[in-house]
């Protein structure tokens, strides 16, 4: 991510070049997802968007909570330039 992956060693050269992508640097928006009390949407610069949710995996109340993060937006050129399989 910072240009340190896949560097050459003393005995071999890298098989592929790992590109450096534009990571988010500034939080532009944070707020609840419309109609939800547990999901927060965070929008960053460079086209990055994430959804965060705190929940427990059961129907009963318990002290153990889980933190769920999903990517909902990324720069469009990532899939084109870097041929991401996701």
C-alpha positions as CSV (number, residue, x, y, z in Angstrom):
1,X,0.0,0.0,0.0
2,X,2.9,2.4,0.6
3,X,5.2,1.1,-2.1
4,X,7.0,-1.4,0.2
5,X,5.3,-4.6,-1.1
6,X,7.0,-6.9,-3.5
7,X,10.4,-5.2,-3.4
8,X,13.4,-7.1,-4.9
9,X,15.6,-9.2,-2.7
10,X,19.2,-10.1,-3.0
11,X,18.5,-13.2,-5.0
12,X,15.3,-12.5,-7.0
13,X,13.3,-9.7,-8.7
14,X,9.6,-9.3,-8.1
15,X,7.3,-11.3,-10.6
16,X,4.8,-8.4,-10.7
17,X,4.7,-4.7,-9.9
18,X,2.3,-3.9,-7.1
19,X,0.8,-0.4,-7.8
20,X,0.3,2.2,-5.1
21,X,-3.3,3.3,-4.7
22,X,-4.8,6.6,-3.4
23,X,-5.9,5.8,0.1
24,X,-8.4,8.0,1.9
25,X,-6.9,10.9,3.9
26,X,-9.9,13.1,4.9
27,X,-13.3,12.2,6.5
28,X,-15.9,14.1,4.5
29,X,-19.1,12.8,6.1
30,X,-20.3,10.6,8.9
31,X,-23.9,9.8,9.7
32,X,-26.5,7.1,10.3
33,X,-27.7,5.2,7.3
34,X,-31.3,6.3,6.5
35,X,-33.8,4.2,8.5
36,X,-31.2,2.6,10.6
37,X,-30.2,3.0,14.3
38,X,-27.2,0.8,14.2
39,X,-25.4,1.4,10.9
40,X,-23.1,4.4,10.2
41,X,-21.9,5.5,6.8
42,X,-18.5,7.2,6.5
43,X,-17.4,8.9,3.3
44,X,-13.8,9.8,2.7
45,X,-12.0,11.6,-0.1
46,X,-10.6,9.8,-3.1
47,X,-14.0,8.0,-3.5
48,X,-13.8,5.7,-0.4
49,X,-17.1,4.8,1.5
50,X,-17.6,2.4,4.4
51,X,-20.5,1.1,6.3
52,X,-20.0,0.3,10.0
53,X,-22.4,-1.7,12.2
54,X,-22.3,-2.7,15.8
55,X,-24.4,-5.8,16.6
56,X,-24.7,-9.0,18.6
57,X,-25.2,-12.2,16.7
58,X,-28.1,-13.4,18.9
59,X,-31.7,-12.5,19.6
60,X,-31.1,-12.2,23.3
61,X,-29.3,-9.3,25.0
62,X,-25.7,-10.1,25.9
63,X,-22.5,-8.1,26.7
64,X,-20.6,-9.4,23.6
65,X,-20.9,-7.1,20.6
66,X,-19.5,-7.5,17.1
67,X,-18.2,-4.7,14.8
68,X,-19.0,-5.2,11.1
69,X,-17.3,-3.1,8.4
70,X,-18.1,-3.2,4.8
71,X,-16.8,-1.3,1.8
72,X,-19.6,0.3,-0.1
73,X,-17.6,2.6,-2.4
74,X,-14.1,2.8,-3.8
75,X,-12.5,4.8,-6.6
76,X,-13.7,3.5,-10.0
77,X,-10.2,3.3,-11.4
78,X,-9.1,0.7,-8.9
79,X,-11.1,-2.1,-10.7
80,X,-9.9,-0.9,-14.1
81,X,-6.2,-0.1,-13.4
82,X,-5.5,-2.9,-11.0
83,X,-7.9,-5.7,-12.2
84,X,-9.3,-6.4,-8.7
85,X,-11.1,-9.7,-8.4
86,X,-13.5,-8.4,-5.7
